Amino acid sequence: MNAGKPAPTMAAHEGPVNASAPHAALIAAYRRAEADAVHKTGLIKALAKKGPGAIQTAMVTAAKADKRRDSFAKKLKAVGVDLTD
């Protein structure tokens, strides 16, 4: 059907519709890590009333989530998938 044509895409940031299973798994892991990083960053604001110890703990947790997200982004970039905005 699509001989010689590139695979159709859902959106520019989502990659090809028929992404291979390893790429799909990495993309899903990246999306989960990205959502987790956003959530953990939001916790810093929510814990502001609890004091400096709670804020520090939330900041460390958010930094770890950011690092995990960046790790998945690096793996995706290595296989040719770029999801950055």
Buried (B, 14 or more C-beta within 10 A) or exposed (E): EEEEEEEEEEEEEEBBEEBEEEBBEBBEBBBEBBEBBEEBBEBBEEBEEEEEEBBEBBBEBBEEBBEBBBEBBEBBEEEEBEBEE
